[in-house]
Amino acid sequence: MLLSDASPGQMIEIISIPDPSIRAQAIRFGIYEGAQVKCSYVIHSGPVILQNRMQEIAIGHRLAEKIQIKAVS
C-alpha cells in the first residue's frame, strides 16, 4: 500500500522511503521506516498530512506515491 492511498484517521506504519536524501530529511521530522503515525488529512491529488505526536507534516502527492506503508490496527 502507498502513502497516497491512506485514509484520514488511519494509523499507519512506514515500510519504505526509497530515496536516501528524502529519507534523511524525513528522519528529522520523526518519520522513518518503522515509525507509526496517523494520517490526519488527504487532499485529492494533493498532499497527505501526517500527525506524529504533536506535529503535523505535509507530504506531497508525488512523494506519497513512492512511500510504502501498512495499516496498523
C-alpha positions, 0 to 999 in steps of 0.5 A, a space after each residue: 500500500 502507498 502513502 497516497 492511498 491512506 485514509 484520514 484517521 488511519 494509523 499507519 506504519 512506514 515500510 519504505 522511503 526509497 530515496 536516501 536524501 528524502 529519507 534523511 530529511 524525513 528522519 528529522 521530522 520523526 518519520 522513518 521506516 518503522 515509525 507509526 503515525 496517523 494520517 490526519 488529512 488527504 487532499 485529492 491529488 494533493 498532499 497527505 498530512 501526517 500527525 506524529 505526536 504533536 506535529 503535523 507534516 505535509 507530504 506531497 502527492 508525488 512523494 506519497 506515491 513512492 512511500 510504502 506503508 501498512 495499516 496498523 490496527 
